[in-house]
Amino acid sequence: MPTVTYVHPDGTKHELEVPTGKRVMQAAIGAGIDGIVAECGGQAMCATCHVYVESPWADKFPSISEEEDEMLDDTVSPRTDASRLSCQLVVSDDVDGLIVQLPEEQV
């Protein structure tokens, strides 16, 4: 099962085994990880599941959709080239070892 590591702004890390097909957001919410709010429940409509995904992981996910791009413009923490909505990131064997940085704020 692929692992995903969630890194808080203070450097605290939570590593989870995540079933393939589950979204990065769903795994965090299910494990009670602070830092991902997911107010809309994963519909790419609130930008409260914002994360930063650096290389080499960023290239392993599909490109940002038009809807996700619009929502990323509304994040509370600064948008960067590494910004993604974790509700749009589906875990696969290709992303085993994924590291996502959580932003300072979501709401």
Chimera marker file (.cmm) of the C-alpha trace (Angstrom):
<marker_set name="trace">
<marker id="1" x="0.000" y="0.000" z="0.000" r="1" g="1" b="0" radius="0.5"/>
<marker id="2" x="1.400" y="3.446" z="-0.904" r="1" g="1" b="0" radius="0.5"/>
<marker id="3" x="2.507" y="5.772" z="1.876" r="1" g="1" b="0" radius="0.5"/>
<marker id="4" x="1.789" y="9.480" z="2.079" r="1" g="1" b="0" radius="0.5"/>
<marker id="5" x="3.589" y="11.783" z="4.505" r="1" g="1" b="0" radius="0.5"/>
<marker id="6" x="1.825" y="14.958" z="5.618" r="1" g="1" b="0" radius="0.5"/>
<marker id="7" x="4.233" y="17.625" z="6.884" r="1" g="1" b="0" radius="0.5"/>
<marker id="8" x="2.906" y="20.408" z="9.106" r="1" g="1" b="0" radius="0.5"/>
<marker id="9" x="4.432" y="23.907" z="8.976" r="1" g="1" b="0" radius="0.5"/>
<marker id="10" x="6.239" y="23.189" z="12.270" r="1" g="1" b="0" radius="0.5"/>
<marker id="11" x="7.909" y="20.119" z="10.736" r="1" g="1" b="0" radius="0.5"/>
<marker id="12" x="5.712" y="17.524" z="12.451" r="1" g="1" b="0" radius="0.5"/>
<marker id="13" x="5.131" y="14.561" z="10.130" r="1" g="1" b="0" radius="0.5"/>
<marker id="14" x="2.340" y="12.006" z="9.862" r="1" g="1" b="0" radius="0.5"/>
<marker id="15" x="2.942" y="9.014" z="7.609" r="1" g="1" b="0" radius="0.5"/>
<marker id="16" x="-0.074" y="7.015" z="6.467" r="1" g="1" b="0" radius="0.5"/>
<marker id="17" x="-0.580" y="3.917" z="4.395" r="1" g="1" b="0" radius="0.5"/>
<marker id="18" x="-3.240" y="4.894" z="1.885" r="1" g="1" b="0" radius="0.5"/>
<marker id="19" x="-5.176" y="2.480" z="-0.326" r="1" g="1" b="0" radius="0.5"/>
<marker id="20" x="-4.834" y="3.105" z="-4.048" r="1" g="1" b="0" radius="0.5"/>
<marker id="21" x="-7.780" y="5.038" z="-5.405" r="1" g="1" b="0" radius="0.5"/>
<marker id="22" x="-8.256" y="7.066" z="-2.218" r="1" g="1" b="0" radius="0.5"/>
<marker id="23" x="-7.689" y="10.802" z="-2.370" r="1" g="1" b="0" radius="0.5"/>
<marker id="24" x="-4.945" y="12.483" z="-0.358" r="1" g="1" b="0" radius="0.5"/>
<marker id="25" x="-7.635" y="14.581" z="1.348" r="1" g="1" b="0" radius="0.5"/>
<marker id="26" x="-9.783" y="11.571" z="2.288" r="1" g="1" b="0" radius="0.5"/>
<marker id="27" x="-6.840" y="9.800" z="3.900" r="1" g="1" b="0" radius="0.5"/>
<marker id="28" x="-5.964" y="12.872" z="6.000" r="1" g="1" b="0" radius="0.5"/>
<marker id="29" x="-9.547" y="13.430" z="7.131" r="1" g="1" b="0" radius="0.5"/>
<marker id="30" x="-9.992" y="9.739" z="7.938" r="1" g="1" b="0" radius="0.5"/>
<marker id="31" x="-6.843" y="9.766" z="10.067" r="1" g="1" b="0" radius="0.5"/>
<marker id="32" x="-7.770" y="12.989" z="11.856" r="1" g="1" b="0" radius="0.5"/>
<marker id="33" x="-4.785" y="14.942" z="10.565" r="1" g="1" b="0" radius="0.5"/>
<marker id="34" x="-5.069" y="18.626" z="11.394" r="1" g="1" b="0" radius="0.5"/>
<marker id="35" x="-4.337" y="21.019" z="8.569" r="1" g="1" b="0" radius="0.5"/>
<marker id="36" x="-6.844" y="19.816" z="5.987" r="1" g="1" b="0" radius="0.5"/>
<marker id="37" x="-10.365" y="21.130" z="6.564" r="1" g="1" b="0" radius="0.5"/>
<marker id="38" x="-12.190" y="19.960" z="3.409" r="1" g="1" b="0" radius="0.5"/>
<marker id="39" x="-15.325" y="22.039" z="3.996" r="1" g="1" b="0" radius="0.5"/>
<marker id="40" x="-16.904" y="20.956" z="0.686" r="1" g="1" b="0" radius="0.5"/>
<marker id="41" x="-16.181" y="17.269" z="1.214" r="1" g="1" b="0" radius="0.5"/>
<marker id="42" x="-13.879" y="16.928" z="-1.772" r="1" g="1" b="0" radius="0.5"/>
<marker id="43" x="-15.819" y="18.645" z="-4.544" r="1" g="1" b="0" radius="0.5"/>
<marker id="44" x="-13.068" y="21.173" z="-5.459" r="1" g="1" b="0" radius="0.5"/>
<marker id="45" x="-15.350" y="23.994" z="-4.329" r="1" g="1" b="0" radius="0.5"/>
<marker id="46" x="-13.742" y="25.436" z="-1.188" r="1" g="1" b="0" radius="0.5"/>
<marker id="47" x="-9.909" y="25.328" z="-1.376" r="1" g="1" b="0" radius="0.5"/>
<marker id="48" x="-9.659" y="24.223" z="2.280" r="1" g="1" b="0" radius="0.5"/>
<marker id="49" x="-7.677" y="21.106" z="1.390" r="1" g="1" b="0" radius="0.5"/>
<marker id="50" x="-4.807" y="23.086" z="-0.131" r="1" g="1" b="0" radius="0.5"/>
<marker id="51" x="-1.401" y="21.371" z="0.012" r="1" g="1" b="0" radius="0.5"/>
<marker id="52" x="2.012" y="21.865" z="-1.541" r="1" g="1" b="0" radius="0.5"/>
<marker id="53" x="3.348" y="19.010" z="-3.692" r="1" g="1" b="0" radius="0.5"/>
<marker id="54" x="6.990" y="19.314" z="-4.756" r="1" g="1" b="0" radius="0.5"/>
<marker id="55" x="8.941" y="17.410" z="-7.405" r="1" g="1" b="0" radius="0.5"/>
<marker id="56" x="9.205" y="14.589" z="-8.169" r="1" g="1" b="0" radius="0.5"/>
<marker id="57" x="5.660" y="13.922" z="-6.959" r="1" g="1" b="0" radius="0.5"/>
<marker id="58" x="3.929" y="16.816" z="-8.704" r="1" g="1" b="0" radius="0.5"/>
<marker id="59" x="4.622" y="15.355" z="-12.136" r="1" g="1" b="0" radius="0.5"/>
<marker id="60" x="2.994" y="12.048" z="-11.195" r="1" g="1" b="0" radius="0.5"/>
<marker id="61" x="-0.500" y="13.568" z="-10.929" r="1" g="1" b="0" radius="0.5"/>
<marker id="62" x="-2.738" y="14.805" z="-13.751" r="1" g="1" b="0" radius="0.5"/>
<marker id="63" x="-2.465" y="18.472" z="-14.623" r="1" g="1" b="0" radius="0.5"/>
<marker id="64" x="-4.524" y="20.995" z="-12.709" r="1" g="1" b="0" radius="0.5"/>
<marker id="65" x="-8.059" y="21.238" z="-14.067" r="1" g="1" b="0" radius="0.5"/>
<marker id="66" x="-9.728" y="24.571" z="-14.792" r="1" g="1" b="0" radius="0.5"/>
<marker id="67" x="-11.907" y="24.191" z="-11.671" r="1" g="1" b="0" radius="0.5"/>
<marker id="68" x="-8.945" y="23.400" z="-9.432" r="1" g="1" b="0" radius="0.5"/>
<marker id="69" x="-6.987" y="26.295" z="-10.917" r="1" g="1" b="0" radius="0.5"/>
<marker id="70" x="-9.816" y="28.706" z="-10.068" r="1" g="1" b="0" radius="0.5"/>
<marker id="71" x="-10.084" y="27.418" z="-6.505" r="1" g="1" b="0" radius="0.5"/>
<marker id="72" x="-6.329" y="27.659" z="-5.948" r="1" g="1" b="0" radius="0.5"/>
<marker id="73" x="-6.640" y="31.388" z="-6.589" r="1" g="1" b="0" radius="0.5"/>
<marker id="74" x="-8.804" y="31.551" z="-3.447" r="1" g="1" b="0" radius="0.5"/>
<marker id="75" x="-6.555" y="29.781" z="-0.935" r="1" g="1" b="0" radius="0.5"/>
<marker id="76" x="-5.890" y="31.469" z="2.404" r="1" g="1" b="0" radius="0.5"/>
<marker id="77" x="-2.199" y="30.541" z="2.398" r="1" g="1" b="0" radius="0.5"/>
<marker id="78" x="-0.151" y="31.722" z="-0.567" r="1" g="1" b="0" radius="0.5"/>
<marker id="79" x="-0.510" y="29.840" z="-3.825" r="1" g="1" b="0" radius="0.5"/>
<marker id="80" x="2.768" y="28.599" z="-5.306" r="1" g="1" b="0" radius="0.5"/>
<marker id="81" x="3.763" y="26.462" z="-8.266" r="1" g="1" b="0" radius="0.5"/>
<marker id="82" x="3.527" y="23.491" z="-5.874" r="1" g="1" b="0" radius="0.5"/>
<marker id="83" x="-0.083" y="24.222" z="-4.802" r="1" g="1" b="0" radius="0.5"/>
<marker id="84" x="-2.743" y="21.565" z="-5.315" r="1" g="1" b="0" radius="0.5"/>
<marker id="85" x="-6.104" y="20.680" z="-3.834" r="1" g="1" b="0" radius="0.5"/>
<marker id="86" x="-5.648" y="17.387" z="-2.023" r="1" g="1" b="0" radius="0.5"/>
<marker id="87" x="-9.196" y="16.345" z="-2.960" r="1" g="1" b="0" radius="0.5"/>
<marker id="88" x="-8.003" y="16.165" z="-6.559" r="1" g="1" b="0" radius="0.5"/>
<marker id="89" x="-4.974" y="13.957" z="-5.854" r="1" g="1" b="0" radius="0.5"/>
<marker id="90" x="-5.760" y="10.257" z="-6.201" r="1" g="1" b="0" radius="0.5"/>
<marker id="91" x="-3.228" y="7.928" z="-4.604" r="1" g="1" b="0" radius="0.5"/>
<marker id="92" x="-1.697" y="5.256" z="-6.838" r="1" g="1" b="0" radius="0.5"/>
<marker id="93" x="1.328" y="2.996" z="-6.646" r="1" g="1" b="0" radius="0.5"/>
<marker id="94" x="3.163" y="5.633" z="-8.735" r="1" g="1" b="0" radius="0.5"/>
<marker id="95" x="3.068" y="8.074" z="-5.813" r="1" g="1" b="0" radius="0.5"/>
<marker id="96" x="4.252" y="5.688" z="-3.089" r="1" g="1" b="0" radius="0.5"/>
<marker id="97" x="6.310" y="7.831" z="-0.706" r="1" g="1" b="0" radius="0.5"/>
<marker id="98" x="4.428" y="11.039" z="-1.571" r="1" g="1" b="0" radius="0.5"/>
<marker id="99" x="5.214" y="14.000" z="0.676" r="1" g="1" b="0" radius="0.5"/>
<marker id="100" x="2.712" y="16.849" z="0.963" r="1" g="1" b="0" radius="0.5"/>
<marker id="101" x="3.396" y="20.049" z="2.841" r="1" g="1" b="0" radius="0.5"/>
<marker id="102" x="0.441" y="21.512" z="4.711" r="1" g="1" b="0" radius="0.5"/>
<marker id="103" x="-0.012" y="25.284" z="4.602" r="1" g="1" b="0" radius="0.5"/>
<marker id="104" x="-0.089" y="27.581" z="7.626" r="1" g="1" b="0" radius="0.5"/>
<marker id="105" x="-3.849" y="28.174" z="7.296" r="1" g="1" b="0" radius="0.5"/>
<marker id="106" x="-6.822" y="26.790" z="5.392" r="1" g="1" b="0" radius="0.5"/>
<marker id="107" x="-9.629" y="29.084" z="6.549" r="1" g="1" b="0" radius="0.5"/>
<link id1="1" id2="2" r="1" g="1" b="0" radius="0.2"/>
<link id1="2" id2="3" r="1" g="1" b="0" radius="0.2"/>
<link id1="3" id2="4" r="1" g="1" b="0" radius="0.2"/>
<link id1="4" id2="5" r="1" g="1" b="0" radius="0.2"/>
<link id1="5" id2="6" r="1" g="1" b="0" radius="0.2"/>
<link id1="6" id2="7" r="1" g="1" b="0" radius="0.2"/>
<link id1="7" id2="8" r="1" g="1" b="0" radius="0.2"/>
<link id1="8" id2="9" r="1" g="1" b="0" radius="0.2"/>
<link id1="9" id2="10" r="1" g="1" b="0" radius="0.2"/>
<link id1="10" id2="11" r="1" g="1" b="0" radius="0.2"/>
<link id1="11" id2="12" r="1" g="1" b="0" radius="0.2"/>
<link id1="12" id2="13" r="1" g="1" b="0" radius="0.2"/>
<link id1="13" id2="14" r="1" g="1" b="0" radius="0.2"/>
<link id1="14" id2="15" r="1" g="1" b="0" radius="0.2"/>
<link id1="15" id2="16" r="1" g="1" b="0" radius="0.2"/>
<link id1="16" id2="17" r="1" g="1" b="0" radius="0.2"/>
<link id1="17" id2="18" r="1" g="1" b="0" radius="0.2"/>
<link id1="18" id2="19" r="1" g="1" b="0" radius="0.2"/>
<link id1="19" id2="20" r="1" g="1" b="0" radius="0.2"/>
<link id1="20" id2="21" r="1" g="1" b="0" radius="0.2"/>
<link id1="21" id2="22" r="1" g="1" b="0" radius="0.2"/>
<link id1="22" id2="23" r="1" g="1" b="0" radius="0.2"/>
<link id1="23" id2="24" r="1" g="1" b="0" radius="0.2"/>
<link id1="24" id2="25" r="1" g="1" b="0" radius="0.2"/>
<link id1="25" id2="26" r="1" g="1" b="0" radius="0.2"/>
<link id1="26" id2="27" r="1" g="1" b="0" radius="0.2"/>
<link id1="27" id2="28" r="1" g="1" b="0" radius="0.2"/>
<link id1="28" id2="29" r="1" g="1" b="0" radius="0.2"/>
<link id1="29" id2="30" r="1" g="1" b="0" radius="0.2"/>
<link id1="30" id2="31" r="1" g="1" b="0" radius="0.2"/>
<link id1="31" id2="32" r="1" g="1" b="0" radius="0.2"/>
<link id1="32" id2="33" r="1" g="1" b="0" radius="0.2"/>
<link id1="33" id2="34" r="1" g="1" b="0" radius="0.2"/>
<link id1="34" id2="35" r="1" g="1" b="0" radius="0.2"/>
<link id1="35" id2="36" r="1" g="1" b="0" radius="0.2"/>
<link id1="36" id2="37" r="1" g="1" b="0" radius="0.2"/>
<link id1="37" id2="38" r="1" g="1" b="0" radius="0.2"/>
<link id1="38" id2="39" r="1" g="1" b="0" radius="0.2"/>
<link id1="39" id2="40" r="1" g="1" b="0" radius="0.2"/>
<link id1="40" id2="41" r="1" g="1" b="0" radius="0.2"/>
<link id1="41" id2="42" r="1" g="1" b="0" radius="0.2"/>
<link id1="42" id2="43" r="1" g="1" b="0" radius="0.2"/>
<link id1="43" id2="44" r="1" g="1" b="0" radius="0.2"/>
<link id1="44" id2="45" r="1" g="1" b="0" radius="0.2"/>
<link id1="45" id2="46" r="1" g="1" b="0" radius="0.2"/>
<link id1="46" id2="47" r="1" g="1" b="0" radius="0.2"/>
<link id1="47" id2="48" r="1" g="1" b="0" radius="0.2"/>
<link id1="48" id2="49" r="1" g="1" b="0" radius="0.2"/>
<link id1="49" id2="50" r="1" g="1" b="0" radius="0.2"/>
<link id1="50" id2="51" r="1" g="1" b="0" radius="0.2"/>
<link id1="51" id2="52" r="1" g="1" b="0" radius="0.2"/>
<link id1="52" id2="53" r="1" g="1" b="0" radius="0.2"/>
<link id1="53" id2="54" r="1" g="1" b="0" radius="0.2"/>
<link id1="54" id2="55" r="1" g="1" b="0" radius="0.2"/>
<link id1="55" id2="56" r="1" g="1" b="0" radius="0.2"/>
<link id1="56" id2="57" r="1" g="1" b="0" radius="0.2"/>
<link id1="57" id2="58" r="1" g="1" b="0" radius="0.2"/>
<link id1="58" id2="59" r="1" g="1" b="0" radius="0.2"/>
<link id1="59" id2="60" r="1" g="1" b="0" radius="0.2"/>
<link id1="60" id2="61" r="1" g="1" b="0" radius="0.2"/>
<link id1="61" id2="62" r="1" g="1" b="0" radius="0.2"/>
<link id1="62" id2="63" r="1" g="1" b="0" radius="0.2"/>
<link id1="63" id2="64" r="1" g="1" b="0" radius="0.2"/>
<link id1="64" id2="65" r="1" g="1" b="0" radius="0.2"/>
<link id1="65" id2="66" r="1" g="1" b="0" radius="0.2"/>
<link id1="66" id2="67" r="1" g="1" b="0" radius="0.2"/>
<link id1="67" id2="68" r="1" g="1" b="0" radius="0.2"/>
<link id1="68" id2="69" r="1" g="1" b="0" radius="0.2"/>
<link id1="69" id2="70" r="1" g="1" b="0" radius="0.2"/>
<link id1="70" id2="71" r="1" g="1" b="0" radius="0.2"/>
<link id1="71" id2="72" r="1" g="1" b="0" radius="0.2"/>
<link id1="72" id2="73" r="1" g="1" b="0" radius="0.2"/>
<link id1="73" id2="74" r="1" g="1" b="0" radius="0.2"/>
<link id1="74" id2="75" r="1" g="1" b="0" radius="0.2"/>
<link id1="75" id2="76" r="1" g="1" b="0" radius="0.2"/>
<link id1="76" id2="77" r="1" g="1" b="0" radius="0.2"/>
<link id1="77" id2="78" r="1" g="1" b="0" radius="0.2"/>
<link id1="78" id2="79" r="1" g="1" b="0" radius="0.2"/>
<link id1="79" id2="80" r="1" g="1" b="0" radius="0.2"/>
<link id1="80" id2="81" r="1" g="1" b="0" radius="0.2"/>
<link id1="81" id2="82" r="1" g="1" b="0" radius="0.2"/>
<link id1="82" id2="83" r="1" g="1" b="0" radius="0.2"/>
<link id1="83" id2="84" r="1" g="1" b="0" radius="0.2"/>
<link id1="84" id2="85" r="1" g="1" b="0" radius="0.2"/>
<link id1="85" id2="86" r="1" g="1" b="0" radius="0.2"/>
<link id1="86" id2="87" r="1" g="1" b="0" radius="0.2"/>
<link id1="87" id2="88" r="1" g="1" b="0" radius="0.2"/>
<link id1="88" id2="89" r="1" g="1" b="0" radius="0.2"/>
<link id1="89" id2="90" r="1" g="1" b="0" radius="0.2"/>
<link id1="90" id2="91" r="1" g="1" b="0" radius="0.2"/>
<link id1="91" id2="92" r="1" g="1" b="0" radius="0.2"/>
<link id1="92" id2="93" r="1" g="1" b="0" radius="0.2"/>
<link id1="93" id2="94" r="1" g="1" b="0" radius="0.2"/>
<link id1="94" id2="95" r="1" g="1" b="0" radius="0.2"/>
<link id1="95" id2="96" r="1" g="1" b="0" radius="0.2"/>
<link id1="96" id2="97" r="1" g="1" b="0" radius="0.2"/>
<link id1="97" id2="98" r="1" g="1" b="0" radius="0.2"/>
<link id1="98" id2="99" r="1" g="1" b="0" radius="0.2"/>
<link id1="99" id2="100" r="1" g="1" b="0" radius="0.2"/>
<link id1="100" id2="101" r="1" g="1" b="0" radius="0.2"/>
<link id1="101" id2="102" r="1" g="1" b="0" radius="0.2"/>
<link id1="102" id2="103" r="1" g="1" b="0" radius="0.2"/>
<link id1="103" id2="104" r="1" g="1" b="0" radius="0.2"/>
<link id1="104" id2="105" r="1" g="1" b="0" radius="0.2"/>
<link id1="105" id2="106" r="1" g="1" b="0" radius="0.2"/>
<link id1="106" id2="107" r="1" g="1" b="0" radius="0.2"/>
</marker_set>
